Amino acid sequence: MSNSEQEIEVKFPVRDLAALSSRLEALGARLVQERVHEINLRFDTPTGELTDRHQVLRLRQDFNAYLTFKGPAKPGEEVSSRQEIEFQVSDFEAARHFLEALGYRVSVSYEKYRAVYSLGDVLCTLDELPFGKFVEIEGPDAGAIRTAAVALKLDWEARSTASYLGLFNMLRSARGLSAKNLMFDEFQGIEVSVQDLGLRFAD
């Protein structure tokens, strides 16, 4: 996180993650998390109360397991800015059972491959999802994020403040997809263009 209980970030769709990795290393960025497969479970009440309030309750598994709450994003910002509370849990399955015992249910599952670099005071994540590749930059403010984007030769106007699930829902509606989850096996045989997501490449 960029600061206490605040997530400030923006993402860019890209063609070539390997080139971005090389560019980060040339700028002196430090690899803080090697590429890892990440599973995310988003929870909600049976009636979708959290979604209605634009809140997120998520359980994530990569090298470790984390429980996350996110509040609604502030409207009209050039980057995504929202409250985030996240902490590590010792047992992914126990945490899932705990949330289910409280009445929450998994509303959607999604996965990606992610590597994380530290560049100055920002974090740059290289993400590969079933519908494309992205660079996500998180920092203390919009200015720091924009400075990093310029250093990485990313087109600022091609940025997106939408969440991956927000993009997924847009894609399902635009393409009439039957996929219920953002999982690689559910996207087998499905070709997705950056235009389908309402975006354009930044690299």
GROMACS elastic network, one bead per residue, 0.5 to 0.9 nm:
[ bonds ]
;  ai    aj funct       b0    kb
    1     4     6  0.71244   500
    1     5     6  0.75091   500
    1     6     6  0.68486   500
    1     7     6  0.58652   500
    1     8     6  0.80190   500
    1    84     6  0.80388   500
    1    86     6  0.87044   500
    1   123     6  0.84828   500
    1   138     6  0.73933   500
    1   139     6  0.76956   500
    1   140     6  0.86248   500
    2     5     6  0.84795   500
    2     6     6  0.67115   500
    2     7     6  0.61616   500
    2     8     6  0.66786   500
    2     9     6  0.86730   500
    2   121     6  0.80977   500
    2   122     6  0.72967   500
    2   123     6  0.81044   500
    2   138     6  0.64118   500
    2   141     6  0.82547   500
    3     6     6  0.55624   500
    3     7     6  0.72253   500
    3     8     6  0.85619   500
    3   139     6  0.81235   500
    3   140     6  0.63693   500
    4     7     6  0.84150   500
    4    83     6  0.88794   500
    4    84     6  0.82052   500
    4    85     6  0.82564   500
    5    70     6  0.89949   500
    5    82     6  0.84234   500
    5    83     6  0.54579   500
    5    85     6  0.52477   500
    5    86     6  0.79812   500
    6    70     6  0.89548   500
    6    81     6  0.70512   500
    6    82     6  0.58057   500
    6    84     6  0.52016   500
    6    85     6  0.77783   500
    6   140     6  0.87261   500
    7    70     6  0.84864   500
    7    80     6  0.76117   500
    7    81     6  0.56317   500
    7    82     6  0.53672   500
    7    83     6  0.60160   500
    7    84     6  0.56949   500
    7    85     6  0.89322   500
    7   138     6  0.72949   500
    7   139     6  0.79843   500
    7   140     6  0.83799   500
    8    79     6  0.66892   500
    8    80     6  0.55494   500
    8    82     6  0.66934   500
    8    83     6  0.88058   500
    8   137     6  0.85252   500
    8   138     6  0.56310   500
    8   139     6  0.59256   500
    8   140     6  0.65890   500
    8   141     6  0.64641   500
    8   142     6  0.74893   500
    8   145     6  0.86342   500
    9    79     6  0.57957   500
    9    80     6  0.52611   500
    9    81     6  0.66791   500
    9   136     6  0.69258   500
    9   137     6  0.54886   500
    9   139     6  0.63785   500
    9   140     6  0.87220   500
    9   141     6  0.82690   500
    9   142     6  0.78345   500
    9   145     6  0.72974   500
    9   161     6  0.74959   500
   10    78     6  0.84158   500
   10    79     6  0.53173   500
   10    80     6  0.59014   500
   10    81     6  0.89035   500
   10   135     6  0.85379   500
   10   136     6  0.57680   500
   10   137     6  0.56155   500
   10   138     6  0.66959   500
   10   142     6  0.87706   500
   10   145     6  0.77438   500
   10   159     6  0.64763   500
   10   160     6  0.59826   500
   10   161     6  0.52413   500
   10   162     6  0.80772   500
   11    79     6  0.87792   500
   11   134     6  0.64671   500
   11   135     6  0.55924   500
   11   137     6  0.62314   500
   11   138     6  0.87247   500
   11   158     6  0.88155   500
   11   159     6  0.56157   500
   11   160     6  0.52819   500
   11   161     6  0.64925   500
   11   162     6  0.80298   500
   11   163     6  0.86387   500
   12   133     6  0.85232   500
   12   134     6  0.53814   500
   12   135     6  0.51940   500
   12   136     6  0.63052   500
   12   137     6  0.84163   500
   12   154     6  0.76490   500
   12   155     6  0.82329   500
   12   156     6  0.82513   500
   12   158     6  0.64052   500
   12   160     6  0.61472   500
   12   161     6  0.89748   500
   12   199     6  0.88164   500
   12   200     6  0.85727   500
   12   201     6  0.71851   500
   12   202     6  0.58870   500
   12   203     6  0.84290   500
   13   132     6  0.72955   500
   13   133     6  0.58839   500
   13   135     6  0.65379   500
   13   136     6  0.87864   500
   13   158     6  0.76366   500
   13   159     6  0.74774   500
   13   160     6  0.81366   500
   13   194     6  0.74189   500
   13   199     6  0.73810   500
   13   200     6  0.68009   500
   13   201     6  0.51106   500
   13   202     6  0.59355   500
   13   203     6  0.79058   500
   14    17     6  0.69780   500
   14    20     6  0.87754   500
   14   132     6  0.79663   500
   14   133     6  0.56630   500
   14   134     6  0.53966   500
   14   135     6  0.69184   500
   14   154     6  0.87325   500
   14   194     6  0.89497   500
   14   200     6  0.83475   500
   14   201     6  0.50817   500
   14   202     6  0.56373   500
   14   203     6  0.55121   500
   15    19     6  0.89712   500
   15   132     6  0.83068   500
   15   133     6  0.66679   500
   15   134     6  0.82019   500
   15   201     6  0.67869   500
   15   202     6  0.82504   500
   15   203     6  0.67321   500
   16    19     6  0.55094   500
   16    20     6  0.66669   500
   16    21     6  0.89230   500
   16   133     6  0.77078   500
   16   134     6  0.89876   500
   16   203     6  0.77598   500
   17    20     6  0.50093   500
   17    21     6  0.61302   500
   17    22     6  0.86682   500
   17   126     6  0.65161   500
   17   127     6  0.80302   500
   17   128     6  0.83602   500
   17   133     6  0.70665   500
   17   134     6  0.76669   500
   17   135     6  0.77914   500
   18    21     6  0.50077   500
   18    22     6  0.63018   500
   18    23     6  0.86198   500
   19    22     6  0.51115   500
   19    23     6  0.61591   500
   19    24     6  0.86518   500
   20    24     6  0.61126   500
   20    25     6  0.86077   500
   20   126     6  0.80500   500
   20   135     6  0.81946   500
   20   152     6  0.72339   500
   20   203     6  0.86454   500
   21    24     6  0.51433   500
   21    25     6  0.63022   500
   21    26     6  0.86596   500
   21   117     6  0.85818   500
   21   126     6  0.77753   500
   22    25     6  0.51477   500
   22    26     6  0.61527   500
   22    27     6  0.86920   500
   23    26     6  0.50453   500
   23    27     6  0.63228   500
   23    28     6  0.88373   500
   23    29     6  0.87704   500
   23   151     6  0.88507   500
   23   152     6  0.65248   500
   23   153     6  0.89290   500
   24    27     6  0.51248   500
   24    28     6  0.65004   500
   24    29     6  0.52394   500
   24    30     6  0.81117   500
   24   117     6  0.75840   500
   24   118     6  0.88501   500
   24   119     6  0.75564   500
   24   124     6  0.85789   500
   24   151     6  0.89270   500
   24   152     6  0.71019   500
   25    28     6  0.50558   500
   25    29     6  0.51200   500
   25    30     6  0.71109   500
   25    31     6  0.83138   500
   25   117     6  0.87650   500
   26    29     6  0.73737   500
   27   119     6  0.78223   500
   27   151     6  0.80615   500
   27   152     6  0.84429   500
   28   118     6  0.89762   500
   28   119     6  0.71735   500
   28   120     6  0.88306   500
   29   117     6  0.60417   500
   29   118     6  0.54456   500
   29   120     6  0.74375   500
   29   124     6  0.89639   500
   30   116     6  0.85674   500
   30   117     6  0.53496   500
   30   118     6  0.51020   500
   30   119     6  0.66407   500
   31    34     6  0.67567   500
   31   115     6  0.77551   500
   31   116     6  0.60711   500
   31   118     6  0.64064   500
   32   115     6  0.79715   500
   32   116     6  0.56355   500
   32   117     6  0.54055   500
   32   118     6  0.64748   500
   33    36     6  0.78599   500
   33   114     6  0.81504   500
   33   115     6  0.54912   500
   33   117     6  0.69317   500
   34   114     6  0.76648   500
   34   115     6  0.50698   500
   34   116     6  0.67259   500
   34   117     6  0.87317   500
   35   113     6  0.63008   500
   35   114     6  0.50486   500
   35   116     6  0.74997   500
   35   126     6  0.83526   500
   35   127     6  0.88345   500
   36    62     6  0.64205   500
   36    63     6  0.73107   500
   36   112     6  0.82958   500
   36   113     6  0.54056   500
   36   114     6  0.54564   500
   36   115     6  0.65306   500
   37    61     6  0.84555   500
   37    62     6  0.61746   500
   37    63     6  0.84964   500
   37   111     6  0.73109   500
   37   112     6  0.59691   500
   37   114     6  0.66280   500
   38    60     6  0.70734   500
   38    61     6  0.57017   500
   38    63     6  0.82186   500
   38   110     6  0.84343   500
   38   111     6  0.54625   500
   38   112     6  0.53427   500
   38   113     6  0.59047   500
   38   114     6  0.70508   500
   39    59     6  0.83691   500
   39    60     6  0.57388   500
   39    61     6  0.52224   500
   39    62     6  0.66888   500
   39   109     6  0.74442   500
   39   110     6  0.61589   500
   39   112     6  0.69476   500
   39   113     6  0.89746   500
   40    58     6  0.67336   500
   40    59     6  0.57850   500
   40    61     6  0.64753   500
   40    62     6  0.88700   500
   40   108     6  0.84983   500
   40   109     6  0.57144   500
   40   110     6  0.52548   500
   40   111     6  0.59509   500
   40   112     6  0.86103   500
   41    57     6  0.85099   500
   41    58     6  0.56170   500
   41    59     6  0.51768   500
   41    60     6  0.63693   500
   41    61     6  0.87768   500
   41    96     6  0.87287   500
   41   106     6  0.61489   500
   41   107     6  0.76853   500
   41   108     6  0.62619   500
   41   110     6  0.66782   500
   41   111     6  0.88286   500
   42    56     6  0.70560   500
   42    57     6  0.58478   500
   42    59     6  0.64980   500
   42    60     6  0.86402   500
   42   105     6  0.82411   500
   42   106     6  0.56060   500
   42   107     6  0.57978   500
   42   108     6  0.54864   500
   42   109     6  0.62184   500
   42   110     6  0.82207   500
   43    50     6  0.84016   500
   43    56     6  0.75004   500
   43    57     6  0.54015   500
   43    58     6  0.59827   500
   43    59     6  0.78636   500
   43    99     6  0.79893   500
   43   100     6  0.86852   500
   43   104     6  0.58559   500
   43   105     6  0.52346   500
   43   107     6  0.53890   500
   43   108     6  0.73488   500
   44    47     6  0.77846   500
   44    48     6  0.55835   500
   44    49     6  0.67469   500
   44    50     6  0.57439   500
   44    51     6  0.71087   500
   44    56     6  0.79748   500
   44    57     6  0.69562   500
   44   103     6  0.85391   500
   44   104     6  0.52512   500
   44   105     6  0.55486   500
   44   106     6  0.64819   500
   44   107     6  0.59610   500
   45    48     6  0.51015   500
   45    49     6  0.58710   500
   45    50     6  0.69572   500
   45    51     6  0.88685   500
   45   103     6  0.65378   500
   45   105     6  0.60908   500
   45   106     6  0.86509   500
   45   107     6  0.83501   500
   46    49     6  0.78625   500
   46   103     6  0.79544   500
   46   104     6  0.70498   500
   46   105     6  0.66533   500
   46   107     6  0.84042   500
   47    50     6  0.87539   500
   48    51     6  0.54051   500
   48    52     6  0.62706   500
   48    53     6  0.88614   500
   48   107     6  0.83266   500
   49    52     6  0.50974   500
   49    53     6  0.64026   500
   49    54     6  0.87442   500
   49    55     6  0.86228   500
   50    53     6  0.51006   500
   50    54     6  0.61605   500
   50    55     6  0.50056   500
   50    56     6  0.64866   500
   50    57     6  0.77423   500
   51    55     6  0.57467   500
   51    56     6  0.70488   500
   52    55     6  0.76118   500
   53    56     6  0.88651   500
   53    71     6  0.83055   500
   53    72     6  0.72684   500
   54    70     6  0.85121   500
   54    71     6  0.66476   500
   54    73     6  0.78862   500
   55    69     6  0.73278   500
   55    70     6  0.55908   500
   55    72     6  0.55287   500
   55    73     6  0.88852   500
   56    68     6  0.76075   500
   56    69     6  0.54664   500
   56    71     6  0.65694   500
   56    72     6  0.81739   500
   57    67     6  0.75874   500
   57    68     6  0.58259   500
   57    70     6  0.67417   500
   58    66     6  0.81299   500
   58    67     6  0.58550   500
   58    68     6  0.50854   500
   58    69     6  0.64879   500
   58    70     6  0.84468   500
   59    65     6  0.72178   500
   59    66     6  0.57892   500
   59    68     6  0.63678   500
   59    92     6  0.75979   500
   59    95     6  0.77709   500
   59    96     6  0.73555   500
   60    64     6  0.81245   500
   60    65     6  0.55082   500
   60    66     6  0.51508   500
   60    67     6  0.64832   500
   60    68     6  0.79313   500
   60    92     6  0.78387   500
   61    64     6  0.57267   500
   61    66     6  0.65815   500
   61    92     6  0.68825   500
   62    65     6  0.63583   500
   62    66     6  0.85615   500
   64    88     6  0.72305   500
   64    89     6  0.78366   500
   64    90     6  0.77832   500
   64    91     6  0.86796   500
   64    92     6  0.83433   500
   65    87     6  0.85983   500
   65    88     6  0.57381   500
   65    89     6  0.55127   500
   65    90     6  0.66799   500
   65    91     6  0.68350   500
   65    92     6  0.56075   500
   65    95     6  0.89237   500
   66    86     6  0.66812   500
   66    87     6  0.55372   500
   66    89     6  0.54569   500
   66    90     6  0.84121   500
   66    92     6  0.78211   500
   67    85     6  0.82991   500
   67    86     6  0.56853   500
   67    87     6  0.56815   500
   67    88     6  0.63475   500
   67    89     6  0.66937   500
   67    92     6  0.89386   500
   67    95     6  0.79936   500
   68    84     6  0.70552   500
   68    85     6  0.56669   500
   68    87     6  0.67209   500
   68    88     6  0.88489   500
   69    83     6  0.79943   500
   69    84     6  0.56928   500
   69    85     6  0.51711   500
   69    86     6  0.64119   500
   70    73     6  0.85335   500
   70    82     6  0.67599   500
   70    83     6  0.54992   500
   70    85     6  0.65322   500
   70    86     6  0.85470   500
   71    82     6  0.57406   500
   71    84     6  0.65518   500
   71    85     6  0.89149   500
   72    75     6  0.87370   500
   72    81     6  0.84787   500
   72    82     6  0.59040   500
   72    83     6  0.72989   500
   73    77     6  0.86641   500
   73    80     6  0.61299   500
   73    81     6  0.53874   500
   73    83     6  0.76668   500
   74    77     6  0.64806   500
   74    80     6  0.71101   500
   74    81     6  0.57292   500
   74    82     6  0.61827   500
   75    80     6  0.84803   500
   75    81     6  0.85982   500
   76    79     6  0.86475   500
   77    80     6  0.65039   500
   77    81     6  0.73214   500
   77   142     6  0.89168   500
   77   161     6  0.85628   500
   78    81     6  0.89383   500
   78   142     6  0.72154   500
   78   160     6  0.89493   500
   78   161     6  0.75518   500
   79   141     6  0.85195   500
   79   142     6  0.62115   500
   79   145     6  0.85449   500
   79   159     6  0.85092   500
   79   160     6  0.78676   500
   79   161     6  0.56663   500
   80   142     6  0.89669   500
   80   160     6  0.84713   500
   80   161     6  0.50113   500
   80   162     6  0.74960   500
   80   163     6  0.87411   500
   81   141     6  0.88720   500
   81   161     6  0.87894   500
   89    92     6  0.69223   500
   89    95     6  0.72126   500
   90    94     6  0.84002   500
   90    95     6  0.82888   500
   91    94     6  0.52994   500
   91    95     6  0.61558   500
   91    96     6  0.86818   500
   92    95     6  0.52074   500
   92    96     6  0.62832   500
   92    97     6  0.88160   500
   93    97     6  0.62360   500
   93    98     6  0.85249   500
   94    97     6  0.51182   500
   94    98     6  0.60858   500
   94    99     6  0.87285   500
   95    99     6  0.63037   500
   95   100     6  0.86361   500
   96    99     6  0.52753   500
   96   100     6  0.62349   500
   96   101     6  0.85962   500
   96   106     6  0.88907   500
   97   101     6  0.60011   500
   97   102     6  0.86593   500
   98   101     6  0.51116   500
   98   102     6  0.65204   500
   98   104     6  0.89821   500
   99   102     6  0.51335   500
   99   103     6  0.66987   500
   99   104     6  0.55476   500
   99   105     6  0.75514   500
  100   103     6  0.50915   500
  100   105     6  0.57740   500
  100   106     6  0.82910   500
  101   104     6  0.72281   500
  104   107     6  0.88212   500
  106   109     6  0.72537   500
  107   181     6  0.89206   500
  108   165     6  0.88116   500
  108   180     6  0.70871   500
  108   181     6  0.55280   500
  108   182     6  0.77571   500
  109   180     6  0.83386   500
  109   181     6  0.52256   500
  109   182     6  0.62739   500
  109   183     6  0.71411   500
  110   129     6  0.86328   500
  110   130     6  0.89466   500
  110   164     6  0.89367   500
  110   165     6  0.81130   500
  110   181     6  0.59080   500
  110   183     6  0.53252   500
  110   184     6  0.86135   500
  111   128     6  0.88985   500
  111   129     6  0.67427   500
  111   130     6  0.78425   500
  111   181     6  0.89073   500
  111   182     6  0.64606   500
  111   183     6  0.56073   500
  111   184     6  0.74184   500
  112   127     6  0.64795   500
  112   128     6  0.54701   500
  112   130     6  0.72588   500
  112   182     6  0.87973   500
  112   183     6  0.80392   500
  112   184     6  0.83387   500
  113   126     6  0.80494   500
  113   127     6  0.56540   500
  113   128     6  0.50815   500
  113   129     6  0.67562   500
  114   125     6  0.64715   500
  114   126     6  0.55279   500
  114   128     6  0.65717   500
  114   129     6  0.89279   500
  115   124     6  0.83973   500
  115   125     6  0.55950   500
  115   126     6  0.52286   500
  115   127     6  0.68167   500
  116   123     6  0.68255   500
  116   124     6  0.57586   500
  116   126     6  0.63768   500
  116   127     6  0.88004   500
  117   122     6  0.85470   500
  117   123     6  0.57594   500
  117   124     6  0.50982   500
  117   125     6  0.62088   500
  117   126     6  0.82217   500
  118   121     6  0.72793   500
  118   122     6  0.60597   500
  118   124     6  0.62421   500
  118   125     6  0.87284   500
  119   122     6  0.54067   500
  119   123     6  0.60996   500
  119   124     6  0.70532   500
  119   148     6  0.77293   500
  120   123     6  0.80654   500
  120   148     6  0.86206   500
  121   138     6  0.88661   500
  121   139     6  0.63513   500
  121   140     6  0.73163   500
  121   144     6  0.74984   500
  121   145     6  0.89737   500
  122   137     6  0.66797   500
  122   138     6  0.55310   500
  122   140     6  0.72490   500
  122   144     6  0.71207   500
  122   145     6  0.68222   500
  122   148     6  0.74869   500
  123   136     6  0.80316   500
  123   137     6  0.56898   500
  123   138     6  0.51874   500
  123   139     6  0.64318   500
  123   145     6  0.89938   500
  124   135     6  0.66822   500
  124   136     6  0.56594   500
  124   138     6  0.65596   500
  124   139     6  0.88893   500
  124   148     6  0.87044   500
  125   134     6  0.80938   500
  125   135     6  0.56328   500
  125   136     6  0.50892   500
  125   137     6  0.64907   500
  125   138     6  0.83846   500
  126   133     6  0.76062   500
  126   134     6  0.60771   500
  126   136     6  0.66311   500
  127   132     6  0.83907   500
  127   133     6  0.56710   500
  127   134     6  0.51174   500
  127   135     6  0.61669   500
  127   136     6  0.75074   500
  128   131     6  0.81169   500
  128   132     6  0.60750   500
  128   134     6  0.64930   500
  128   135     6  0.89657   500
  129   132     6  0.52469   500
  129   133     6  0.60681   500
  129   134     6  0.80175   500
  129   164     6  0.87526   500
  129   182     6  0.79681   500
  129   183     6  0.80623   500
  129   184     6  0.75762   500
  130   133     6  0.84090   500
  130   182     6  0.66273   500
  130   183     6  0.62443   500
  130   184     6  0.50116   500
  130   185     6  0.84499   500
  130   186     6  0.84978   500
  130   187     6  0.62387   500
  130   188     6  0.85877   500
  130   192     6  0.88034   500
  131   168     6  0.81319   500
  131   182     6  0.82447   500
  131   184     6  0.85618   500
  131   187     6  0.77334   500
  131   190     6  0.87350   500
  131   191     6  0.79893   500
  131   192     6  0.58425   500
  131   193     6  0.79007   500
  131   194     6  0.84061   500
  131   197     6  0.86989   500
  132   192     6  0.75286   500
  132   193     6  0.79953   500
  132   194     6  0.75292   500
  137   145     6  0.61921   500
  137   146     6  0.88080   500
  137   148     6  0.77754   500
  137   149     6  0.76877   500
  138   141     6  0.83558   500
  138   142     6  0.89472   500
  138   144     6  0.87666   500
  138   145     6  0.64961   500
  139   142     6  0.73835   500
  139   143     6  0.87238   500
  139   144     6  0.62043   500
  139   145     6  0.56525   500
  140   143     6  0.83592   500
  140   144     6  0.66702   500
  140   145     6  0.77647   500
  141   144     6  0.56104   500
  141   145     6  0.64999   500
  141   146     6  0.88129   500
  142   145     6  0.51012   500
  142   146     6  0.60585   500
  142   147     6  0.85837   500
  143   146     6  0.51335   500
  143   147     6  0.61535   500
  143   148     6  0.86906   500
  144   147     6  0.51317   500
  144   148     6  0.63382   500
  144   149     6  0.86977   500
  145   148     6  0.52327   500
  145   149     6  0.62416   500
  145   150     6  0.87592   500
  146   150     6  0.61952   500
  146   151     6  0.86102   500
  146   156     6  0.70820   500
  147   150     6  0.52216   500
  147   151     6  0.62766   500
  147   152     6  0.87245   500
  148   151     6  0.50227   500
  148   152     6  0.62284   500
  148   153     6  0.86478   500
  148   154     6  0.87622   500
  149   152     6  0.50859   500
  149   153     6  0.62412   500
  149   154     6  0.52136   500
  149   155     6  0.74347   500
  149   156     6  0.67905   500
  150   154     6  0.57726   500
  150   155     6  0.73893   500
  150   156     6  0.74180   500
  151   154     6  0.76760   500
  152   203     6  0.87587   500
  153   156     6  0.88675   500
  153   202     6  0.82854   500
  153   203     6  0.68898   500
  154   157     6  0.87866   500
  154   158     6  0.79747   500
  154   159     6  0.86126   500
  154   201     6  0.88380   500
  154   202     6  0.50965   500
  154   203     6  0.53317   500
  155   158     6  0.54319   500
  155   159     6  0.72668   500
  155   201     6  0.80918   500
  155   203     6  0.66546   500
  156   159     6  0.55648   500
  156   202     6  0.73286   500
  157   160     6  0.85806   500
  157   202     6  0.79239   500
  158   199     6  0.68392   500
  158   200     6  0.58528   500
  158   201     6  0.64532   500
  158   202     6  0.52173   500
  158   203     6  0.89792   500
  159   199     6  0.81008   500
  159   200     6  0.84804   500
  159   201     6  0.87504   500
  159   202     6  0.71800   500
  160   163     6  0.82848   500
  160   199     6  0.76203   500
  162   165     6  0.80707   500
  162   166     6  0.57536   500
  162   167     6  0.63879   500
  163   167     6  0.62825   500
  163   168     6  0.85264   500
  164   167     6  0.50942   500
  164   168     6  0.61105   500
  164   169     6  0.86861   500
  164   182     6  0.88899   500
  165   169     6  0.60872   500
  165   170     6  0.84815   500
  165   182     6  0.77655   500
  166   169     6  0.52283   500
  166   170     6  0.62818   500
  166   171     6  0.86317   500
  167   170     6  0.50306   500
  167   171     6  0.60876   500
  167   172     6  0.86203   500
  167   197     6  0.62190   500
  167   198     6  0.84986   500
  168   171     6  0.50182   500
  168   172     6  0.61347   500
  168   173     6  0.86193   500
  168   181     6  0.86637   500
  168   182     6  0.70073   500
  168   197     6  0.79604   500
  169   172     6  0.51155   500
  169   173     6  0.62474   500
  169   174     6  0.85939   500
  170   173     6  0.52447   500
  170   174     6  0.60875   500
  170   175     6  0.85350   500
  170   196     6  0.85541   500
  170   197     6  0.68194   500
  170   198     6  0.83917   500
  171   174     6  0.50656   500
  171   175     6  0.58696   500
  171   176     6  0.77647   500
  171   177     6  0.75393   500
  171   192     6  0.86905   500
  171   196     6  0.62892   500
  171   197     6  0.57320   500
  171   198     6  0.85157   500
  172   175     6  0.54093   500
  172   176     6  0.52153   500
  172   178     6  0.72599   500
  172   179     6  0.74654   500
  172   180     6  0.87817   500
  173   176     6  0.51932   500
  173   177     6  0.70666   500
  174   177     6  0.80481   500
  174   196     6  0.71417   500
  174   197     6  0.83633   500
  175   196     6  0.75834   500
  177   180     6  0.83987   500
  178   186     6  0.87853   500
  179   182     6  0.72541   500
  179   183     6  0.84234   500
  179   186     6  0.58305   500
  179   187     6  0.72155   500
  180   183     6  0.87068   500
  180   186     6  0.79575   500
  181   184     6  0.89779   500
  181   186     6  0.71038   500
  182   185     6  0.88150   500
  182   186     6  0.71748   500
  182   187     6  0.77136   500
  183   186     6  0.54238   500
  183   187     6  0.66236   500
  184   187     6  0.52153   500
  184   188     6  0.65182   500
  185   188     6  0.53661   500
  186   189     6  0.86711   500
  186   190     6  0.85535   500
  187   190     6  0.52622   500
  187   191     6  0.80743   500
  188   191     6  0.84342   500
  192   195     6  0.82376   500
  192   196     6  0.63713   500
  192   197     6  0.81205   500
  193   196     6  0.52152   500
  193   197     6  0.71309   500
  194   197     6  0.53163   500
  194   198     6  0.67230   500
  194   199     6  0.54861   500
  194   200     6  0.57330   500
  194   201     6  0.70015   500
  195   199     6  0.53531   500
  195   200     6  0.62916   500
  196   199     6  0.74511   500
  197   200     6  0.84144   500
